[in-house]
Amino acid sequence: MNAATDTAPEATPDGLTAPPPAIEVRGLRTQFGPQVIHDDLDFQVEPGEIMGVVGGSGTGKSVLLRTIIGLIKPAAGRIAVLGQDTGRLRPADVRAMQRRWGVLFQDGALFSSLTVEQNIEVPLREHTRLRPQMRRQIAGLKIGLVGLPPDAANKYPAELSGGMRKRAGLARALALDPEILFLDEPTAGLDPIGANKFDGLVQELSRALGLTLVMVTHDLDSLHAICDRISVLIDKRVKVGTIDELMQLPDAWIQDYFRGPRGRAASASGERRLRHGEAHAGGLGVSKADTLNVGGEREDA
């Protein structure tokens, strides 16, 4: 087994080889000086799953996401993404792995001096040698994919509404046709209708493109509407399950979170909200055929 593939695939009952988890974290410890954020934390996300990540303030939700993608170095533990131990990758392999995931940071994190089209082209410039015309074509495709109008391409972030900035950030996260999307508070700051539409869009893209999603959020409506399972950060570790499974646990924070007034309201409106979101986000006609092989065409020397 080479240094880049440290997760051995398991055999299924029918003798076929099962794919490795999309994300597998074992024994993770993160800390800043003497402050320990996570301690002996295990976390696993299956291919094609939409995993929500919640927890109280200061429990390290965004820290966990940033540690998985390599922005924060763990003090201990092992992280494997798509079957590869990220701690043992060579620099060239790290860059190759970065092409396989996309990240939507809070509020889109767009470059204010670049247009939407130029923002989407940033990962294409960094990870490919595509000709400018092809980069623009891909940017236009991604703009349409996330439901933005074509004229958004030449606008700057300051000229966009909050919801449009989120969609532009999502388009950039999708630029390299990733297999995994990391979303950090994707509906924060959006009104209920805008959040509803964004949830519907994310779920449709996940289903159509076969994406695995990890979503840090405080939005109870999003958890009920689109997440397959939820990881709750408590006492420096995680408890994982569906909402129904988590609500059976005796933990006081979990009970307050899911059974409190807002939790009950989100549960009651979950199915209705999802149907409404699909009506707004539907009709995109998204399919894998709508993506381009971003490594297939190179600049002339």
N, C-alpha and C positions, 0 to 999 in steps of 0.2 A: 504494500500500500504506500503511495507516495505521500509527500509531506502535505499536499494540498487536499487530499481526500482521506479524512480520518474517521468518517462515519460509515461503517459497513452497512449495506442494505440488508434488510431482513427478508426472509422467505415467507410468503403467504401460505395458507393451508393448501392451496391448489398447486404449490410448487413454484409459482412465479415470484419474481423479485419485487418486493414492495419498494416504492421510492422512499428516500430518507425524509425526515421532517424538513419542512422549509426552513425552520429555525429551531435550533436546539441549544439551550443554555443550561449548563450544569455547574453547580457549586460557585455561582458568581458572587464575588465580593467587590463592591465599589466603595471607595471612601475618598474624602478630601481632608487630608491631614488626619486628625484624630476622629473626625466625624464619619461614621460608617453609615452608608445609605442602604446597601443591600448586603446580606450576609448569608452565604450558602443557598443562594436563590436558584431554583430550577424553573425553566420556562420553555415551553415547546409549542410550536405552531405547525399545523399540518398543511400540506399543499392545497391551495384553493380555499383555505379557511379565511374568514373575516374575524379577527381576534380583537376585542376591545380591551383596553388597559385603563383601569381606574384606580383610585386611591386618594387618601386624604392629602392635604397640602404638605409638601416636604417628604413624601414617601418615595420619590425618585422615579416618577413615571417617564418624564422626558429624559432623565439620566439613563434609564434602561434602554430607551430607543437609541440614544446617542452612543451608548456603549456597544450595542449590537452592530451599528454601522461604522464603528471604529473612531468616532470623534473623541471618545473618552477611553482611556486604557484601564482595564480592570485590575484590581489588586490581586485577584485570584480567580480561578475558574476557567471554564472552557466554553467557547461560543462557536457553533457550527452553523453555517448558512448554506443551504442547498447542498448539504453533504460535505462541505469543505470547512475544516478547522481554520477560522480566520486568524488565529494567533500564530499559525505556522506557515502562512502564505508568504511567498517572496513578493517584493514590490510590484513586479509585473503581474503577478497573480492577483494582488490586491486591486489593481486598476481594472483587471478583467472582471473581478467580482463586483466592483462598484457599478459596472455597466448593467448588472443583473438586478439592481434594485433602484427605486426612485424614492425621493423623500419630499413630502410637502410639509414645510415648517410652518409655524404659526404665522397667520396673516399672509401666507404665500412667500414671504421673504424674497420678494423680487428686487432686482437691482434697479434703483430709482432712476438712474441715468440711462437705462436701456428701454427700448420699446418692448412690448409683449413679444413680438417676433424675435427680437434680439435676445431676450431672456430665455426663450425656448431653445435658441441656438447655442446657448452657453455649453451645456453638456455635449452637444454634437461637436462643437469646436474642440473641447477638451479630450474627448474619447474617440473621435473618428477623424478621418481625413477627407470627408465629403466635400464636394465642390459647393460653392456658395448657393448656386441655383437649387441643388438638392436639399441643402439645409433649409432654404426658404420653403421649399415644397413640403418638407416634413413638418416645419413649424405651422404652416397653413393647415395641414392635416390634423395636427394635434389641437389647434384652435377650434376647428369644427368638431372634433371628437368630444371636447368637454362642453360643447354647447355655447361657445362664444360666437358673436357675429364676425364675419370676415374683417370688418373695419377695425376690430379691436387690435389687429396685428400691429398697427402703427401708432397705437396709443401708449402713453407712459403710465406707470402704476398710479401716479397721482391723479390721472384722469379717469380712473376706474372706480366703480363702487366696491364695497367690501366683498360682495359675492363674486364680482368679476375678477378681483385680485386672487381670490381663492381658486377660481377655475383656471386662471392663467398659471398660477403656481402648480396646479395639478397637471396642466398641459406640459409644463417643463419637466415635471416628475416622470411623465410618460414618454419623454422625447426619445429615449433609447430602447423603447419596448421592453420594460423590465418585467421580471417574473414576480417581484415582491414590491409592494408599495408600503411605505411607512408614512402615516399621517399623524401630525401632532396638532391636536385641537382643531380639526378641520372646520368645525361649524362655530367656533368661538367668535362672538361679535356679529353673527348673522341673525336677522329676525327669524321668527318661526317658519315663515313661508320659504325664505331663502335657505335655511337649514334643511327643511324638508326636501327641497329640490336638490340640494347638494347630496343628501343621503341617497336619494333615488338614483342620481347620476353615478355615484361611487358604486352602488350595488350593481347597477347595470353593466358598468365597465368591468367589475370583478367577474361577473358571470360570463360575459361575452368574450373576455380576453383571457380567462383562466388565471386571474391574478390572485396572489395571496396578499392579504391586507393585515397590517398591524396598526390599530388606531387608538392613540391616546386621546381620551375625551372625558369631559364632565357632563356631556349631553345625554341624559337618561333616555330621551326620545330616540337618539341614534342607537344606543345600546339595544333597545327593544326592537327597533325597526330592521337593523341590518346585521347585527353581530351574531355569529354562530356560537361563540363562547366568549367568556369574559375572564380576564385575569385581574384579581384584586390584590393590590400591593398592601400588605399588612405586616407589621413587625419585621420589616426588612426582607420578607419573602412574599410568595404569591399563593393565592388560593384560586383555583381555576374551575370553571364549570359553566353550564348554561345559567340563565337567570333563575330558572326554577330550581336548579340544583344548589345554587349559591344561597337562595332564600331559605333553604333547609338547614343551613349552618347556624350554629348558635352565636357566632361572632356579633358583638353589639354594633360595630361600625357597619357591617354588611346589612344587618337588620334595619338600622336607621336609614341607610342609603336607599335600599330597594323597597322598604315597606313604609317609608315616610310619606307625607302628603304628595311630594313631587314624584316619588317613585310610583305611587298608586296611580297618579294621573297619567304618567308616561305609559304604564302597563295597560291602562284602559284605552288609551288612544293609539297604541302601537300599530295595530293592524290597519286602522283607518288612515293613519298618517302615512304608512308605507304605500297603501293603494293610491293615495293622493299624490305622493311623490312619484310613483311610477307613471301616473298619468301626465305629469309635467315633464319628467325626464325621459319618458319613452319616446319612441319614434326616431331615436338617434341612428338606428340601424347599425350598431357597432358590431364588428366581427373582427376576427384575426386577419381577415383579408384587408382590413382598413389600415393595417400597420405596414411599415416599410422596413426592409432589411437595411439598417443604418450602416452596416459595414460593407455593403455590396458595391458601392461606387466611391472612388477615391479621386482626390484632386490630381490634376496633372502635375508632374514634377516641374 
